[in-house]
Amino acid sequence: MNKRNDIWGGNTENRFRIVNEIIRQARTRVGEYPILVKINAYEKSKDGINIEESVRISRCLEQAGCDDIEVSCGIVEEGFVTSRGDCPFDAISRNNFKMEKIPKFFHPLVGFMVKRTMASPEPHFLYNLPHAEEIKKHVSIPVIVVGGIRKLKDIKNIIEQERCDFVSMSRPFIIEPDLVKKFKEGRQNESKCINCNYCLIGAEKHPLKCYAEEYPEKMKKYLKKNI
């Protein structure tokens, strides 16, 4: 997206320059307080970032004084690449601001197109782990992996096998804010999140929360397929 041809654009180092300046100025204000940066390891778009450039950027981040790197993927324009799981067009139809401008009788056609263009690729779980592992090989600062982490056994494997230094979750905490406590107490071994993505769409108009219980048929379908 950066089309500049001056010192702030072009090659990786020039495009990283603004990030380097932000980190440098932030460090003068926060002192030793940790500065974490979340980056994409890859993007689906033709001119999007790839793992080779992500490695170069990660090295630049370490040199700039970043304390930790969290590895994610995708941008909004690429649909559900970044979150994986269902493309909940019924929720999009009701909650998306752009859909409000489209006449209702066009919604089925739009839904067909959206599901084709914004379909979530496989796998739906641990999808950033291979890229995070690759980045970890090239930096000495801690690397955090996020994306499709749902099971305690996967978390243990990632940490104990030193595949990454930390794991990060988002949607699981929307449905279960106390998930870590349940893991520690042995009451649960996996998140109840079904990757329906209704939380992402519902939050455009409503408070952020899990909407899965409002769609029992979707939950039954998921459980039948995955459990």
N, C-alpha and C positions, 0 to 999 in steps of 0.2 A: 504493500500500500504506500510505502514511502518512495515517491518518484523524484525526490530531490537529486540534483547533480552537483551540489556544493559539498562542503566538508561534513554536512549532516546526512548525506545520502550516498547511494552507490554501493560500495562494497560493505562487507559485514562490519568492519572496524568503524567506518564512518556512520553507519546507521546505529551502531552501538554507542556512539559518542554521547548522545543525549542521556542514555541510561547511566553511563559512567559519571556524567556531571551530576545527575540526581543522587546517585549513591554517595559521591564525594561530598556534596552539600548536606545530605542527610547525616553522614557520619559526623560532621562537625557539630551537629545539633544533638544527636543521641549518644555520642560517646561510644562506650562499649556495648550498648544495648544491641541485641542481634538484629541484623537487617536480612530479611529473607526475600528472595525473588522467585516468582512463579513464571515459568516459561513453557512454551510449546515445544515439544520434541519434533512434531511434524504437523502438517496441515494438508488437507485434501486438495486445496486450490492449486491450480497450475503453477502459479508463481509463489506458492506458500513455502514456509520453512521446511527443511528436511533435517534428518538426524545429523548429517555431516555439519551443517551450519549450526545446529543446536549445540553440538560439541564445541565448536569454535566460540560460540556465545558463552557457553558455560565456563570455558577457560578465561574469557574476558571478565566474566562476573567474579570469578575467584581473584583475579588480579586487581579488580576494582575494590575488593574488600567485602564482598558479599559473604555472609556467614553460612547460608544454606540455600539450596536450589530445590524448588518443588517442580516436578516434571508433569506436564499435562499435555493436551493436544487440541487442535481445532479452534475455529472461530465461529461466531454466531451465524455468519452467512453460509456456513457449511452444514447447517442443520444439527442433527443429533450425533455428530461425530464426537463431540466433546463429552457427551453424557451417556451415550449408548442406551439401548432399550427402545421402548415403543415411541412412535410418533403420534401423540394423542390428538388427532385432528378435531375430535369433538370438543376437547377443551380449548384448542386453538380457535375454533369457530366462535366460542362464547367469550373468550377472554382477550384475544389479541386485538390490539388497537387498529392494526391495519385491516383486519377482517371486518371491522365495524363499517368501513367505507365500501365494502363489496356487497351488492344485493344478495339476499339470502338464497335466491334460486341459482346463483352461481357457485355457492359453497360446495356442492358435491363435486363439481369439476375442479375447483381449486384444491379440494381435498385429495383428489386423485393425483393431481400434479405434485402437490406437496409431499405426499407419501412416496412418490417416485424419486423426487429430487432431494428430499431431506431424510431419506431412509438411513437408519443407523447401521454401519458395517459391523461385521463380526470381527473379533469376539466381543461379548458384552461384559466380560469380566477381566480384570488385571491387564487391560489393554495398553496401558502405558509402561508396564513393567519392563519389557525388553529394551525400550528406549532409555528408560531411567538407568538400567543396568549398564548400558553402553556409555552414558554420560558419566556414571560413577567411575568408570575405568580411567577417565581422563582428568578428573579433579580430585583434590584431597579434602575439600570441604564436604560436609554431610549432604546427601541427596535424599529427597523426600519423593515418594511416588504416590500419585492419586489416580483414581479412576477404576470403578468396578470392583472395589475391595469390599467384600461382604462377609467373608468367613474367617473365624479366629485361626483356623489351621493355616490359611494363606498368609495371615499376618505373621504368625510364628515362623513360617517358612521363609518369608522375606527377610525378617530380622535375624533369625538364627543362622541362616545361610549367608548372611551379609550381602544379600542381593541389593538392598538399599538400607539406608540408615534409619529412616522413619517411614511410616505410612500416614496418609491423610485421607479423610473421608468427608463427604458432604451430605448427600441424600440420606445415608443411613442415620445421621444425627437429626434429620428433619422428622423422621418417623419415630426415632427413639433417642432422645437427648441423653438418656442414661445408659446407652449401649455399652460403653466401656465398663461401667459398674457391673452390668450383667455379665460381661465376659469375665471380669475379675472374680466374681462370686460364683461362677460356674453355672449360672442360671440359663445361659444361652450360648450357642456356639456360632451363630450367624445372624446377620441383620434381617429384619422383616421386610426391608425395602424390596419391591418387585420391579424396579426400573421402569415404572409406568410413565414417568416424567410429567405427571400432572402437577407436581409441585412447582416445576419450572414455569409452566404456562399459567397456572392459577395465580402465581405471585405477581403477574402483570397488573392484576386488578384487586387482588385480595391479599390478606396476610399470608406470609410464608408458612405452610403447613403441609402435612401429608393428606392427600385426598383419596388414597387407595380404598379406604373403607366406604367411600361414597360410590365406588364402582365395583361391587362384589363379583360381578361376572368376569371382569378383567383379572381380579385377584385369583379366582378359581382357575381360569385359563392358565395363568402363570404357574400356579402351584402344580397343576396337572403336568405341565411341560417340564418343570425344573426340579420337582421334588420326587 
